[in-house]
Amino acid sequence: MKFTIRNVSSLLVAMLAITTNSQAAESQAKTLLYISPNDYNYSVRLLHPYYNYWFEQGPLIEPVALAALKDKFVDVGLCKANETADTIIKIKPHLFYNPQLQVYHSKIVATVYSGNGHLYGTYVGEAQQQGFISVDIATKSHITKAYAAAMQQLMTKLPLNQPADEAKLDTKLTCAMIGAQGEARVNLF
């Protein structure tokens, strides 16, 4: 067999795919929180006539969601790579700012999956927070309060218990499979 760059690179890609599938480690936590990498990488613009304020939703929603989930569930962790758990909760935050009324409108959509991939349900929490756009610290404080209020409303809707037969299954859903699902994106610009 002649070793070329193409053969070696395809062999390395195949080996990487095999090792990542076999290394799906079971998480120490029974419940994992999944936040899309798009929420960390892409900025959202809050509309205002005089200010342009851009922010990433992931770093602001992560501590709020983890704190709220830890109050309700015993073992909660964050999806980092290829981990598995009994329950995976996918969080999708949305935020809108009304500059005329100076109100932040937040919406959090949580999709709950069992360990074997069954969909428990989709739950929505919405809230409003009075505030204005100013310096970075104050605006992030208002956004965090809006997300916290929406998360508290969402927590009243999430189920506390899971079916007993779900924990006994050999096959478990990985966080990578939740992230592999396509997200609907609307591009207005």
C-alpha positions in Angstrom: 0.0 0.0 0.0 1.4 3.3 -1.0 1.2 5.9 1.8 0.1 9.3 0.6 -1.2 12.3 2.5 -4.7 11.5 1.4 -4.5 7.9 2.6 -3.0 8.9 5.9 -5.5 11.7 6.5 -8.5 9.5 5.7 -7.1 6.8 8.0 -6.7 9.4 10.9 -10.2 10.6 10.4 -11.6 7.1 10.5 -9.6 6.3 13.7 -10.8 9.6 15.3 -14.4 8.7 14.5 -14.0 5.2 16.0 -12.4 6.5 19.2 -14.9 9.3 19.8 -17.8 6.8 19.5 -16.2 4.3 21.9 -15.3 7.0 24.4 -18.8 8.2 25.3 -18.2 8.4 29.0 -21.1 8.3 31.4 -21.3 11.5 33.4 -21.2 11.6 37.2 -24.4 13.7 37.1 -27.8 12.1 36.4 -29.0 15.2 34.6 -27.0 17.2 32.0 -27.7 20.7 30.7 -27.0 21.3 27.0 -26.6 24.8 25.7 -25.8 25.1 22.0 -22.3 26.3 21.0 -24.1 28.8 18.7 -25.2 30.6 21.9 -21.5 31.0 22.8 -20.1 31.9 19.4 -22.7 34.2 17.8 -23.7 37.5 19.2 -27.3 38.9 19.5 -28.0 42.5 19.0 -30.4 44.4 21.2 -32.2 47.0 19.2 -32.0 50.6 20.4 -32.1 53.9 18.5 -28.9 55.2 19.9 -26.9 52.3 21.2 -25.6 49.1 19.6 -25.4 46.4 22.2 -24.1 43.0 21.2 -23.8 40.0 23.6 -23.5 36.2 23.6 -26.3 34.4 25.3 -24.4 31.3 26.4 -22.2 32.8 29.1 -25.1 34.7 30.6 -27.7 31.8 30.6 -25.3 29.1 31.8 -24.9 30.1 35.5 -28.6 31.0 35.8 -29.8 27.7 34.3 -27.3 25.6 36.4 -28.3 27.3 39.6 -32.0 26.9 38.9 -31.6 23.2 38.0 -29.5 22.5 41.0 -32.3 23.7 43.2 -34.7 21.2 41.7 -32.5 18.2 40.7 -29.8 16.6 42.9 -27.1 15.9 40.3 -26.8 18.4 37.5 -23.8 18.9 35.2 -23.0 20.7 32.0 -22.6 18.9 28.7 -19.0 19.3 27.7 -18.3 16.8 25.0 -19.5 13.2 24.6 -21.1 12.5 28.0 -24.2 10.4 28.7 -26.7 10.8 31.5 -30.2 9.6 32.5 -31.8 13.0 31.4 -30.5 15.7 29.1 -32.1 19.1 29.2 -31.5 21.3 26.1 -31.9 25.1 26.8 -32.5 27.6 24.1 -32.6 31.3 25.3 -34.2 34.2 23.4 -34.1 37.8 24.4 -35.8 40.9 23.0 -35.5 44.5 24.1 -38.3 47.1 23.7 -36.5 50.5 23.9 -39.7 52.6 24.0 -40.9 50.8 27.2 -37.4 49.9 28.4 -38.4 46.3 29.0 -36.4 43.1 28.4 -38.5 40.2 27.2 -36.9 36.8 27.8 -38.0 33.4 26.7 -36.3 30.1 27.5 -37.3 26.9 25.7 -36.3 23.7 27.4 -36.5 20.3 25.6 -36.1 17.3 28.0 -34.8 14.0 26.6 -34.5 10.7 28.4 -31.3 8.7 28.5 -32.3 6.6 25.5 -33.4 9.5 23.4 -37.2 9.7 24.1 -38.6 13.1 24.2 -40.2 13.9 27.6 -41.5 17.3 26.5 -40.8 20.8 25.6 -41.4 23.5 28.2 -41.3 27.3 27.9 -40.6 30.0 30.5 -41.2 33.7 29.8 -40.5 36.8 31.8 -40.1 40.6 31.5 -37.5 42.8 33.3 -37.7 46.6 33.5 -34.4 48.2 32.6 -32.4 50.3 30.1 -29.4 49.8 27.9 -26.4 51.6 29.3 -22.9 50.5 30.3 -22.0 46.8 29.9 -22.2 45.8 33.5 -25.7 47.3 34.0 -27.1 45.8 30.8 -25.7 42.4 31.6 -27.3 42.6 35.0 -30.7 43.4 33.5 -30.3 40.5 31.0 -29.3 38.1 33.8 -32.4 39.1 35.9 -34.6 38.6 32.8 -33.2 35.1 32.3 -33.4 34.3 36.0 -37.1 35.2 36.0 -37.8 33.2 32.9 -35.9 30.2 34.3 -37.9 30.4 37.6 -41.1 30.2 35.6 -39.7 27.3 33.5 -38.8 25.4 36.7 -42.5 25.3 37.7 -43.2 23.4 34.5 -40.4 20.9 34.4 -41.2 17.3 35.7 -39.3 16.3 38.8 -39.3 12.5 38.3 -38.4 10.3 35.4 -39.7 6.8 34.6 -37.9 4.0 36.5 -37.3 1.8 33.4 -35.3 4.6 31.7 -32.3 4.3 34.1 -31.9 0.5 33.4 -31.2 0.8 29.7 -27.8 -0.1 28.2 -27.9 2.5 25.4 -27.7 6.1 26.4 -28.0 9.3 24.4 -24.9 11.4 24.2 -24.7 15.2 24.4 -23.1 15.1 20.9 -26.3 13.7 19.5 -28.4 16.5 20.9 -26.0 19.0 19.4 -26.0 17.2 16.0 -29.7 18.1 15.5 -30.1 21.0 13.2 -31.3 24.3 14.7 -33.8 26.5 12.8 -32.1 29.8 12.0 -33.7 32.9 10.7 -31.3 35.3 9.0 -32.8 38.7 8.8 -29.7 40.5 7.5 
